[in-house]
Amino acid sequence: MSDLFGMKGREPGRLLAVSEDGGWLYYGDAQDAGRMLGGVMGGRSLVFLLCDNSPGALLGYLGCLQCGAVPLLLDANIAPELLAALADTYRPAFFLVPQALPAAARAVLPRTRPLLRLRGSILLAGGEKGPALHPELRLLLTTSGSTGSPKLVRLSAQNLEANAASICEYLELDETERPATVLPMSYSYGMSIVNSHVLAGAALLLTGRSLLEPEFWELVRTEGATSLAGVPYTYQMYRRLGLCEMQLPRLRYLTQAGGKLPEELHRQFARWAADTGRRFYVMYGQTEASPRMGWLPAERALDKCGSMGLAVPGGRFWLEDGAGRAVEAPGEVGELIYAGKNVAMGYARQPGDLAKADEWGGILRTGDMAKRDEEGFYSIVGRKKRFLKMFGNRVNLDEVERMLAARFPTAAFACTGRDDLLLVWLAPAAGEKPPSGEEVVGYLAGQTRLPARAIQVREIEAIPQNEAGKVRYAALGLR
């Protein structure tokens, strides 16, 4: 049995989670889950764990880590055809799924009797022995925005423990914390909230409710949530719902990751936190780093607005140019490189890759372009491949999106295109009147000096996003 997160030494009677139906889970329940799953699965097996933010999924996840099984975390609402493709590729030995799984997804699963029932989840035999697994492999996650892709991130126990420990350190977590599970557990950010708080011996407020449901906020109030998290889209919702006006006396801090927050939103929540004696943390990460790499100290959230901060404890950043040379001068842009024990072992694209040893050696080329200021704080300026060549000039699509979001807060934007053609996808914000295409073109032409004929606006009902709130550019086309 693995001693991951010190679970073996945790007091069985300590509270682990409060569910939205009022049920309580204890650390002893997670220990029991590890023993039961280990007894049925026999340890080192590949398990497809279809997650919702429920007691069964949480116990299944922690139980797998305890008994040495290797779970692939998937959203319980994954499209059936994507689930079928992954299952056909990796042939897992077991499936651990919610009993209330939709019928379409259930049709993909093997038709076997449940081997074990676990607080609303059931364990099914996959009918396969399963692929060989490297001894250090402990967890698999899908890459961001590609839930149905066979490309997986391979994480070790060291990766998970190192990242959870660094998060505990810079957020100053202890056993009195009660985070609300705003994000899906199958998403690396949501998973990291579980990992870090379990390491701290804290209790989770476990809910699958959306921010728009009164039951979510009732749980936050009655159970005294101490923190809330979110990606940029979540913070747009927090603003619309009036989070800054809510009476939440036990709320201590907010965290944000999953993409760069528009500076207007960053400043608004940083100011609110400062004025109310709370902390606001902007963070940076990727699934390939388990997932956290950068954090902005709360006391610098206002004067470093727009920055994602410093490397997490135990990690290190630097910048490189296109030739691999270090970029030293403040303000110059280069690719952001990270080194730390939380960097994944590598990718898997087919079953044989699951037996591979660490391929990355603790170094991750993030693919993000960044700059560093005189104090050593980093700011992301865009993706390495999210550029267009427009009439001899490089146009950063991420920067264009940020400009539009700041200028037109009543709309959502996504930018794609090809050389000499910038496509702007425009969708109305909830309950708001969006700008016209002519207004958008006029603004961008004035700001970028691009000819108006090179900018096209296409109006759509909603910007396609994945479960983590990130834009699905492939669904739009043209980068």
One Martini backbone bead per residue (centre of mass of N, CA, C, O) as a GRO file, in nm:
protein
  479
    1MET     BB    1   0.096   0.036   0.021
    2SER     BB    2   0.048   0.359  -0.007
    3ASP     BB    3   0.153   0.682   0.152
    4LEU     BB    4  -0.026   0.876   0.019
    5PHE     BB    5  -0.071   1.163   0.204
    6GLY     BB    6  -0.064   1.004   0.485
    7MET     BB    7  -0.320   0.811   0.521
    8LYS     BB    8  -0.224   0.589   0.724
    9GLY     BB    9  -0.184   0.827   0.962
   10ARG     BB   10  -0.471   0.904   0.969
   11GLU     BB   11  -0.739   0.989   1.137
   12PRO     BB   12  -1.035   0.824   1.101
   13GLY     BB   13  -1.219   1.066   1.250
   14ARG     BB   14  -1.160   1.259   1.034
   15LEU     BB   15  -1.274   1.499   0.835
   16LEU     BB   16  -1.314   1.499   0.473
   17ALA     BB   17  -1.639   1.539   0.402
   18VAL     BB   18  -1.912   1.737   0.268
   19SER     BB   19  -2.211   1.687   0.139
   20GLU     BB   20  -2.497   1.814  -0.017
   21ASP     BB   21  -2.679   1.594   0.164
   22GLY     BB   22  -2.512   1.590   0.457
   23GLY     BB   23  -2.286   1.406   0.432
   24TRP     BB   24  -2.019   1.215   0.582
   25LEU     BB   25  -1.662   1.200   0.564
   26TYR     BB   26  -1.379   0.999   0.640
   27TYR     BB   27  -1.059   0.894   0.651
   28GLY     BB   28  -1.149   0.601   0.708
   29ASP     BB   29  -1.305   0.566   0.440
   30ALA     BB   30  -1.052   0.580   0.259
   31GLN     BB   31  -0.906   0.341   0.383
   32ASP     BB   32  -1.128   0.135   0.320
   33ALA     BB   33  -1.128   0.175   0.014
   34GLY     BB   34  -0.841   0.074  -0.031
   35ARG     BB   35  -0.889  -0.213   0.078
   36MET     BB   36  -1.123  -0.296  -0.108
   37LEU     BB   37  -0.992  -0.243  -0.384
   38GLY     BB   38  -0.742  -0.419  -0.337
   39GLY     BB   39  -0.900  -0.687  -0.295
   40VAL     BB   40  -1.025  -0.686  -0.591
   41MET     BB   41  -0.773  -0.579  -0.785
   42GLY     BB   42  -0.470  -0.626  -0.675
   43GLY     BB   43  -0.372  -0.325  -0.748
   44ARG     BB   44  -0.198  -0.312  -1.044
   45SER     BB   45  -0.430  -0.116  -1.218
   46LEU     BB   46  -0.637  -0.008  -1.467
   47VAL     BB   47  -0.858   0.281  -1.416
   48PHE     BB   48  -1.170   0.404  -1.495
   49LEU     BB   49  -1.255   0.726  -1.359
   50LEU     BB   50  -1.574   0.851  -1.322
   51CYS     BB   51  -1.630   1.188  -1.248
   52ASP     BB   52  -1.770   1.334  -0.969
   53ASN     BB   53  -1.870   1.541  -0.696
   54SER     BB   54  -1.848   1.265  -0.505
   55PRO     BB   55  -1.809   1.024  -0.274
   56GLY     BB   56  -1.732   0.790  -0.468
   57ALA     BB   57  -1.508   0.938  -0.626
   58LEU     BB   58  -1.328   1.017  -0.388
   59LEU     BB   59  -1.285   0.729  -0.275
   60GLY     BB   60  -1.178   0.609  -0.537
   61TYR     BB   61  -0.929   0.784  -0.568
   62LEU     BB   62  -0.797   0.739  -0.286
   63GLY     BB   63  -0.805   0.429  -0.303
   64CYS     BB   64  -0.616   0.395  -0.545
   65LEU     BB   65  -0.369   0.533  -0.419
   66GLN     BB   66  -0.346   0.326  -0.183
   67CYS     BB   67  -0.343   0.038  -0.363
   68GLY     BB   68  -0.196   0.107  -0.665
   69ALA     BB   69  -0.380   0.204  -0.852
   70VAL     BB   70  -0.450   0.341  -1.191
   71PRO     BB   71  -0.603   0.631  -1.263
   72LEU     BB   72  -0.836   0.763  -1.497
   73LEU     BB   73  -0.953   1.080  -1.527
   74LEU     BB   74  -1.305   1.131  -1.586
   75ASP     BB   75  -1.575   1.263  -1.695
   76ALA     BB   76  -1.900   1.164  -1.646
   77ASN     BB   77  -1.982   1.350  -1.921
   78ILE     BB   78  -1.866   1.197  -2.130
   79ALA     BB   79  -1.862   1.109  -2.436
   80PRO     BB   80  -1.923   0.799  -2.546
   81GLU     BB   81  -1.723   0.797  -2.794
   82LEU     BB   82  -1.475   0.878  -2.622
   83LEU     BB   83  -1.479   0.647  -2.423
   84ALA     BB   84  -1.457   0.422  -2.635
   85ALA     BB   85  -1.181   0.508  -2.750
   86LEU     BB   86  -1.018   0.478  -2.488
   87ALA     BB   87  -1.093   0.184  -2.425
   88ASP     BB   88  -0.981   0.068  -2.695
   89THR     BB   89  -0.686   0.159  -2.639
   90TYR     BB   90  -0.636   0.067  -2.309
   91ARG     BB   91  -0.785  -0.164  -2.170
   92PRO     BB   92  -0.914  -0.179  -1.893
   93ALA     BB   93  -0.969  -0.360  -1.599
   94PHE     BB   94  -1.141  -0.105  -1.489
   95PHE     BB   95  -1.451   0.045  -1.363
   96LEU     BB   96  -1.540   0.364  -1.207
   97VAL     BB   97  -1.883   0.449  -1.149
   98PRO     BB   98  -2.169   0.594  -1.155
   99GLN     BB   99  -2.487   0.486  -1.107
  100ALA     BB  100  -2.599   0.763  -1.266
  101LEU     BB  101  -2.521   0.702  -1.540
  102PRO     BB  102  -2.573   0.754  -1.841
  103ALA     BB  103  -2.693   0.544  -2.079
  104ALA     BB  104  -2.492   0.600  -2.309
  105ALA     BB  105  -2.237   0.538  -2.135
  106ARG     BB  106  -2.321   0.258  -2.026
  107ALA     BB  107  -2.310   0.113  -2.310
  108VAL     BB  108  -1.986   0.106  -2.309
  109LEU     BB  109  -1.984  -0.081  -2.090
  110PRO     BB  110  -1.947  -0.354  -1.935
  111ARG     BB  111  -2.156  -0.648  -1.886
  112THR     BB  112  -2.129  -0.642  -1.550
  113ARG     BB  113  -2.109  -0.711  -1.239
  114PRO     BB  114  -2.066  -0.574  -0.954
  115LEU     BB  115  -1.785  -0.579  -0.732
  116LEU     BB  116  -1.849  -0.279  -0.613
  117ARG     BB  117  -1.968  -0.053  -0.362
  118LEU     BB  118  -1.925   0.328  -0.347
  119ARG     BB  119  -2.108   0.572  -0.265
  120GLY     BB  120  -2.254   0.557  -0.575
  121SER     BB  121  -2.042   0.357  -0.679
  122ILE     BB  122  -1.903   0.132  -0.935
  123LEU     BB  123  -1.736  -0.177  -0.992
  124LEU     BB  124  -1.590  -0.288  -1.300
  125ALA     BB  125  -1.510  -0.522  -1.518
  126GLY     BB  126  -1.328  -0.507  -1.831
  127GLY     BB  127  -1.210  -0.793  -1.951
  128GLU     BB  128  -0.909  -0.715  -1.880
  129LYS     BB  129  -0.582  -0.697  -1.779
  130GLY     BB  130  -0.415  -0.484  -1.888
  131PRO     BB  131  -0.164  -0.281  -1.886
  132ALA     BB  132   0.145  -0.206  -1.838
  133LEU     BB  133   0.309  -0.065  -1.539
  134HIS     BB  134   0.484   0.155  -1.396
  135PRO     BB  135   0.593   0.175  -1.072
  136GLU     BB  136   0.557   0.510  -1.064
  137LEU     BB  137   0.279   0.502  -1.155
  138ARG     BB  138  -0.039   0.680  -1.038
  139LEU     BB  139  -0.151   0.881  -1.280
  140LEU     BB  140  -0.415   0.993  -1.511
  141LEU     BB  141  -0.444   1.252  -1.765
  142THR     BB  142  -0.582   1.469  -1.957
  143THR     BB  143  -0.544   1.688  -2.181
  144SER     BB  144  -0.618   1.991  -2.249
  145GLY     BB  145  -0.905   1.971  -2.450
  146SER     BB  146  -0.871   1.618  -2.478
  147THR     BB  147  -1.066   1.388  -2.367
  148GLY     BB  148  -1.064   1.194  -2.643
  149SER     BB  149  -0.774   1.159  -2.634
  150PRO     BB  150  -0.496   0.938  -2.610
  151LYS     BB  151  -0.355   1.167  -2.467
  152LEU     BB  152  -0.150   1.139  -2.178
  153VAL     BB  153  -0.069   1.200  -1.840
  154ARG     BB  154   0.216   1.106  -1.645
  155LEU     BB  155   0.198   1.029  -1.293
  156SER     BB  156   0.351   1.046  -0.990
  157ALA     BB  157   0.390   1.049  -0.660
  158GLN     BB  158   0.596   1.278  -0.658
  159ASN     BB  159   0.435   1.479  -0.819
  160LEU     BB  160   0.189   1.502  -0.627
  161GLU     BB  161   0.335   1.561  -0.356
  162ALA     BB  162   0.500   1.810  -0.440
  163ASN     BB  163   0.258   1.989  -0.521
  164ALA     BB  164   0.090   1.974  -0.264
  165ALA     BB  165   0.312   2.090  -0.077
  166SER     BB  166   0.345   2.367  -0.219
  167ILE     BB  167   0.054   2.460  -0.181
  168CYS     BB  168   0.047   2.447   0.126
  169GLU     BB  169   0.267   2.659   0.166
  170TYR     BB  170   0.156   2.919   0.001
  171LEU     BB  171  -0.149   2.889   0.134
  172GLU     BB  172  -0.147   2.792   0.430
  173LEU     BB  173  -0.244   2.507   0.503
  174ASP     BB  174  -0.497   2.345   0.703
  175GLU     BB  175  -0.738   2.165   0.894
  176THR     BB  176  -0.952   2.426   0.871
  177GLU     BB  177  -1.022   2.379   0.593
  178ARG     BB  178  -1.306   2.462   0.336
  179PRO     BB  179  -1.343   2.368   0.030
  180ALA     BB  180  -1.504   2.426  -0.261
  181THR     BB  181  -1.617   2.227  -0.541
  182VAL     BB  182  -1.618   2.395  -0.831
  183LEU     BB  183  -1.443   2.182  -0.970
  184PRO     BB  184  -1.356   1.924  -1.139
  185MET     BB  185  -1.181   1.637  -1.052
  186SER     BB  186  -1.075   1.574  -1.355
  187TYR     BB  187  -0.941   1.836  -1.318
  188SER     BB  188  -0.637   1.939  -1.225
  189TYR     BB  189  -0.728   2.167  -1.037
  190GLY     BB  190  -0.937   2.006  -0.878
  191MET     BB  191  -0.736   1.785  -0.788
  192SER     BB  192  -0.539   1.977  -0.629
  193ILE     BB  193  -0.740   2.047  -0.409
  194VAL     BB  194  -0.763   1.770  -0.296
  195ASN     BB  195  -0.464   1.703  -0.239
  196SER     BB  196  -0.385   1.946  -0.054
  197HIS     BB  197  -0.614   1.902   0.164
  198VAL     BB  198  -0.542   1.615   0.241
  199LEU     BB  199  -0.254   1.679   0.333
  200ALA     BB  200  -0.374   1.889   0.557
  201GLY     BB  201  -0.647   1.759   0.685
  202ALA     BB  202  -0.900   1.847   0.547
  203ALA     BB  203  -1.229   1.966   0.442
  204LEU     BB  204  -1.465   1.903   0.205
  205LEU     BB  205  -1.697   2.060  -0.021
  206LEU     BB  206  -1.919   1.844  -0.180
  207THR     BB  207  -1.999   1.945  -0.522
  208GLY     BB  208  -2.204   1.952  -0.840
  209ARG     BB  209  -2.291   2.225  -0.839
  210SER     BB  210  -2.369   2.518  -0.965
  211LEU     BB  211  -2.350   2.861  -0.938
  212LEU     BB  212  -2.670   2.887  -1.024
  213GLU     BB  213  -2.730   2.728  -0.766
  214PRO     BB  214  -2.852   2.764  -0.451
  215GLU     BB  215  -2.721   2.506  -0.321
  216PHE     BB  216  -2.432   2.598  -0.335
  217TRP     BB  217  -2.457   2.853  -0.145
  218GLU     BB  218  -2.570   2.702   0.095
  219LEU     BB  219  -2.319   2.533   0.150
  220VAL     BB  220  -2.119   2.765   0.183
  221ARG     BB  221  -2.265   2.888   0.432
  222THR     BB  222  -2.334   2.648   0.631
  223GLU     BB  223  -2.019   2.520   0.606
  224GLY     BB  224  -1.795   2.733   0.573
  225ALA     BB  225  -1.633   2.842   0.342
  226THR     BB  226  -1.278   2.928   0.286
  227SER     BB  227  -1.288   2.863  -0.036
  228LEU     BB  228  -1.239   2.968  -0.380
  229ALA     BB  229  -1.249   2.879  -0.724
  230GLY     BB  230  -1.108   2.953  -1.068
  231VAL     BB  231  -1.162   3.040  -1.375
  232PRO     BB  232  -1.226   3.297  -1.572
  233TYR     BB  233  -1.527   3.224  -1.605
  234THR     BB  234  -1.593   3.208  -1.303
  235TYR     BB  235  -1.535   3.515  -1.250
  236GLN     BB  236  -1.762   3.617  -1.419
  237MET     BB  237  -1.978   3.484  -1.243
  238TYR     BB  238  -1.910   3.614  -0.974
  239ARG     BB  239  -1.978   3.897  -1.068
  240ARG     BB  240  -2.277   3.850  -1.159
  241LEU     BB  241  -2.354   3.726  -0.860
  242GLY     BB  242  -2.212   3.903  -0.629
  243LEU     BB  243  -1.976   3.810  -0.437
  244CYS     BB  244  -1.881   4.093  -0.307
  245GLU     BB  245  -2.184   4.106  -0.152
  246MET     BB  246  -2.153   3.867   0.015
  247GLN     BB  247  -2.215   3.672   0.311
  248LEU     BB  248  -1.881   3.536   0.397
  249PRO     BB  249  -1.713   3.507   0.686
  250ARG     BB  250  -1.521   3.233   0.620
  251LEU     BB  251  -1.384   3.362   0.389
  252ARG     BB  252  -1.032   3.379   0.296
  253TYR     BB  253  -1.000   3.278  -0.016
  254LEU     BB  254  -0.878   3.304  -0.356
  255THR     BB  255  -0.851   3.117  -0.667
  256GLN     BB  256  -0.655   3.133  -0.984
  257ALA     BB  257  -0.682   2.957  -1.301
  258GLY     BB  258  -0.677   2.848  -1.643
  259GLY     BB  259  -0.584   3.137  -1.713
  260LYS     BB  260  -0.593   3.458  -1.804
  261LEU     BB  261  -0.692   3.731  -1.637
  262PRO     BB  262  -0.848   3.995  -1.664
  263GLU     BB  263  -0.745   4.287  -1.527
  264GLU     BB  264  -1.016   4.384  -1.423
  265LEU     BB  265  -1.077   4.131  -1.251
  266HIS     BB  266  -0.824   4.118  -1.090
  267ARG     BB  267  -0.857   4.398  -0.953
  268GLN     BB  268  -1.131   4.359  -0.823
  269PHE     BB  269  -1.056   4.107  -0.637
  270ALA     BB  270  -0.808   4.226  -0.504
  271ARG     BB  271  -0.950   4.467  -0.372
  272TRP     BB  272  -1.163   4.314  -0.214
  273ALA     BB  273  -0.968   4.147  -0.046
  274ALA     BB  274  -0.818   4.384   0.085
  275ASP     BB  275  -1.082   4.526   0.209
  276THR     BB  276  -1.170   4.227   0.367
  277GLY     BB  277  -0.919   4.042   0.462
  278ARG     BB  278  -0.824   3.888   0.213
  279ARG     BB  279  -0.722   3.647  -0.041
  280PHE     BB  280  -0.553   3.668  -0.371
  281TYR     BB  281  -0.480   3.405  -0.608
  282VAL     BB  282  -0.262   3.379  -0.867
  283MET     BB  283  -0.218   3.116  -1.109
  284TYR     BB  284   0.003   2.859  -1.258
  285GLY     BB  285  -0.056   2.592  -1.508
  286GLN     BB  286  -0.024   2.232  -1.579
  287THR     BB  287  -0.082   1.909  -1.609
  288GLU     BB  288   0.236   1.845  -1.649
  289ALA     BB  289   0.263   1.976  -1.324
  290SER     BB  290   0.022   1.859  -1.114
  291PRO     BB  291  -0.018   2.174  -1.206
  292ARG     BB  292   0.176   2.366  -1.043
  293MET     BB  293   0.409   2.666  -1.097
  294GLY     BB  294   0.253   2.941  -1.018
  295TRP     BB  295   0.257   3.246  -0.802
  296LEU     BB  296   0.076   3.518  -0.643
  297PRO     BB  297   0.109   3.703  -0.400
  298ALA     BB  298  -0.138   3.863  -0.231
  299GLU     BB  299   0.031   4.134  -0.164
  300ARG     BB  300   0.073   4.160  -0.508
  301ALA     BB  301  -0.206   4.169  -0.668
  302LEU     BB  302  -0.207   4.479  -0.743
  303ASP     BB  303   0.095   4.567  -0.833
  304LYS     BB  304   0.084   4.274  -1.022
  305CYS     BB  305  -0.113   4.311  -1.236
  306GLY     BB  306  -0.099   4.034  -1.476
  307SER     BB  307   0.056   3.845  -1.306
  308MET     BB  308   0.180   3.506  -1.206
  309GLY     BB  309   0.477   3.535  -1.087
  310LEU     BB  310   0.613   3.264  -0.922
  311ALA     BB  311   0.761   3.001  -0.832
  312VAL     BB  312   0.710   2.738  -0.673
  313PRO     BB  313   0.797   2.559  -0.431
  314GLY     BB  314   1.070   2.377  -0.580
  315GLY     BB  315   1.088   2.572  -0.824
  316ARG     BB  316   1.176   2.679  -1.175
  317PHE     BB  317   1.248   2.959  -1.383
  318TRP     BB  318   1.280   3.030  -1.744
  319LEU     BB  319   1.414   3.175  -2.046
  320GLU     BB  320   1.378   3.122  -2.408
  321ASP     BB  321   1.473   3.117  -2.716
  322GLY     BB  322   1.462   2.975  -3.035
  323ALA     BB  323   1.782   2.869  -2.969
  324GLY     BB  324   1.807   2.816  -2.640
  325ARG     BB  325   1.855   3.086  -2.512
  326ALA     BB  326   1.886   3.287  -2.260
  327VAL     BB  327   1.661   3.520  -2.108
  328GLU     BB  328   1.756   3.810  -1.913
  329ALA     BB  329   1.604   4.054  -1.985
  330PRO     BB  330   1.390   4.270  -1.894
  331GLY     BB  331   1.091   4.233  -2.100
  332GLU     BB  332   1.168   3.986  -2.246
  333VAL     BB  333   1.077   3.737  -2.472
  334GLY     BB  334   0.996   3.388  -2.390
  335GLU     BB  335   1.015   3.072  -2.318
  336LEU     BB  336   0.873   2.885  -2.070
  337ILE     BB  337   1.059   2.730  -1.810
  338TYR     BB  338   1.041   2.427  -1.605
  339ALA     BB  339   1.149   2.311  -1.270
  340GLY     BB  340   1.051   1.995  -1.107
  341LYS     BB  341   0.901   1.731  -0.923
  342ASN     BB  342   0.608   1.783  -1.077
  343VAL     BB  343   0.700   1.672  -1.334
  344ALA     BB  344   0.620   1.467  -1.552
  345MET     BB  345   0.700   1.169  -1.722
  346GLY     BB  346   0.481   1.204  -1.956
  347TYR     BB  347   0.343   1.057  -2.229
  348ALA     BB  348   0.046   0.895  -2.364
  349ARG     BB  349  -0.073   0.713  -2.677
  350GLN     BB  350  -0.027   0.416  -2.571
  351PRO     BB  351  -0.006   0.142  -2.375
  352GLY     BB  352   0.314   0.111  -2.377
  353ASP     BB  353   0.368   0.394  -2.227
  354LEU     BB  354   0.293   0.298  -1.926
  355ALA     BB  355   0.598   0.155  -1.895
  356LYS     BB  356   0.745   0.408  -1.879
  357ALA     BB  357   0.968   0.614  -1.788
  358ASP     BB  358   1.113   0.894  -1.727
  359GLU     BB  359   1.142   1.160  -1.989
  360TRP     BB  360   1.181   1.471  -1.856
  361GLY     BB  361   1.352   1.531  -1.589
  362GLY     BB  362   1.189   1.792  -1.460
  363ILE     BB  363   1.124   1.927  -1.753
  364LEU     BB  364   0.926   2.210  -1.888
  365ARG     BB  365   0.790   2.302  -2.190
  366THR     BB  366   0.516   2.511  -2.206
  367GLY     BB  367   0.454   2.712  -2.471
  368ASP     BB  368   0.492   2.979  -2.323
  369MET     BB  369   0.492   3.323  -2.337
  370ALA     BB  370   0.729   3.540  -2.162
  371LYS     BB  371   0.797   3.772  -1.892
  372ARG     BB  372   1.040   3.963  -1.694
  373ASP     BB  373   1.097   4.146  -1.430
  374GLU     BB  374   1.304   4.308  -1.202
  375GLU     BB  375   1.176   4.106  -0.963
  376GLY     BB  376   1.089   3.815  -1.111
  377PHE     BB  377   0.820   3.851  -1.251
  378TYR     BB  378   0.571   3.681  -1.433
  379SER     BB  379   0.434   3.702  -1.776
  380ILE     BB  380   0.186   3.618  -1.989
  381VAL     BB  381   0.151   3.661  -2.361
  382GLY     BB  382   0.139   3.359  -2.484
  383ARG     BB  383   0.141   3.137  -2.730
  384LYS     BB  384   0.365   3.002  -2.940
  385LYS     BB  385   0.114   2.917  -3.159
  386ARG     BB  386  -0.063   3.204  -3.111
  387PHE     BB  387   0.010   3.312  -3.417
  388LEU     BB  388   0.020   3.569  -3.663
  389LYS     BB  389   0.088   3.669  -3.998
  390MET     BB  390   0.052   4.028  -4.048
  391PHE     BB  391   0.193   4.200  -4.273
  392GLY     BB  392   0.481   4.118  -4.114
  393ASN     BB  393   0.328   4.068  -3.842
  394ARG     BB  394   0.292   3.972  -3.512
  395VAL     BB  395  -0.007   3.812  -3.381
  396ASN     BB  396  -0.156   3.791  -3.069
  397LEU     BB  397  -0.439   3.623  -2.987
  398ASP     BB  398  -0.451   3.655  -2.679
  399GLU     BB  399  -0.424   3.964  -2.676
  400VAL     BB  400  -0.677   4.024  -2.839
  401GLU     BB  401  -0.875   3.901  -2.638
  402ARG     BB  402  -0.806   4.092  -2.403
  403MET     BB  403  -0.882   4.354  -2.540
  404LEU     BB  404  -1.181   4.283  -2.592
  405ALA     BB  405  -1.267   4.220  -2.299
  406ALA     BB  406  -1.204   4.512  -2.196
  407ARG     BB  407  -1.386   4.672  -2.407
  408PHE     BB  408  -1.619   4.416  -2.413
  409PRO     BB  409  -1.795   4.295  -2.138
  410THR     BB  410  -2.072   4.189  -2.310
  411ALA     BB  411  -1.860   3.969  -2.419
  412ALA     BB  412  -1.735   3.692  -2.606
  413PHE     BB  413  -1.404   3.564  -2.708
  414ALA     BB  414  -1.244   3.436  -3.016
  415CYS     BB  415  -0.925   3.365  -3.179
  416THR     BB  416  -0.843   3.324  -3.519
  417GLY     BB  417  -0.674   3.195  -3.823
  418ARG     BB  418  -0.466   3.341  -4.075
  419ASP     BB  419  -0.267   3.465  -4.274
  420ASP     BB  420  -0.415   3.780  -4.318
  421LEU     BB  421  -0.645   3.653  -4.102
  422LEU     BB  422  -0.882   3.768  -3.866
  423LEU     BB  423  -1.076   3.584  -3.634
  424VAL     BB  424  -1.384   3.678  -3.470
  425TRP     BB  425  -1.552   3.543  -3.200
  426LEU     BB  426  -1.897   3.619  -3.113
  427ALA     BB  427  -2.054   3.641  -2.785
  428PRO     BB  428  -2.289   3.671  -2.562
  429ALA     BB  429  -2.352   3.760  -2.266
  430ALA     BB  430  -2.536   3.710  -2.006
  431GLY     BB  431  -2.790   3.939  -2.059
  432GLU     BB  432  -2.638   4.083  -2.300
  433LYS     BB  433  -2.526   4.336  -2.520
  434PRO     BB  434  -2.353   4.322  -2.789
  435PRO     BB  435  -2.147   4.409  -3.009
  436SER     BB  436  -2.073   4.490  -3.310
  437GLY     BB  437  -1.882   4.407  -3.572
  438GLU     BB  438  -1.802   4.699  -3.643
  439GLU     BB  439  -1.689   4.776  -3.367
  440VAL     BB  440  -1.467   4.563  -3.355
  441VAL     BB  441  -1.315   4.636  -3.611
  442GLY     BB  442  -1.259   4.932  -3.542
  443TYR     BB  443  -1.095   4.882  -3.286
  444LEU     BB  444  -0.872   4.694  -3.401
  445ALA     BB  445  -0.770   4.876  -3.626
  446GLY     BB  446  -0.683   5.106  -3.427
  447GLN     BB  447  -0.487   4.929  -3.240
  448THR     BB  448  -0.317   4.752  -3.478
  449ARG     BB  449  -0.320   4.860  -3.788
  450LEU     BB  450  -0.511   4.694  -3.929
  451PRO     BB  451  -0.693   4.611  -4.179
  452ALA     BB  452  -1.027   4.568  -4.193
  453ARG     BB  453  -1.022   4.339  -4.419
  454ALA     BB  454  -0.851   4.138  -4.204
  455ILE     BB  455  -1.130   4.145  -4.041
  456GLN     BB  456  -1.344   3.897  -3.890
  457VAL     BB  457  -1.686   3.858  -3.781
  458ARG     BB  458  -1.836   3.593  -3.582
  459GLU     BB  459  -2.152   3.499  -3.487
  460ILE     BB  460  -2.238   3.333  -3.179
  461GLU     BB  461  -2.387   3.188  -2.908
  462ALA     BB  462  -2.112   3.028  -2.819
  463ILE     BB  463  -1.822   2.951  -2.669
  464PRO     BB  464  -1.633   2.687  -2.688
  465GLN     BB  465  -1.596   2.456  -2.410
  466ASN     BB  466  -1.462   2.299  -2.164
  467GLU     BB  467  -1.478   2.179  -1.838
  468ALA     BB  468  -1.251   2.419  -1.765
  469GLY     BB  469  -1.317   2.683  -1.958
  470LYS     BB  470  -1.177   2.628  -2.225
  471VAL     BB  471  -1.109   2.690  -2.536
  472ARG     BB  472  -1.224   2.531  -2.845
  473TYR     BB  473  -1.057   2.588  -3.125
  474ALA     BB  474  -1.114   2.337  -3.305
  475ALA     BB  475  -1.428   2.405  -3.327
  476LEU     BB  476  -1.364   2.670  -3.509
  477GLY     BB  477  -1.100   2.701  -3.648
  478LEU     BB  478  -0.821   2.830  -3.740
  479ARG     BB  479  -0.653   2.797  -3.455
   0.00000   0.00000   0.00000
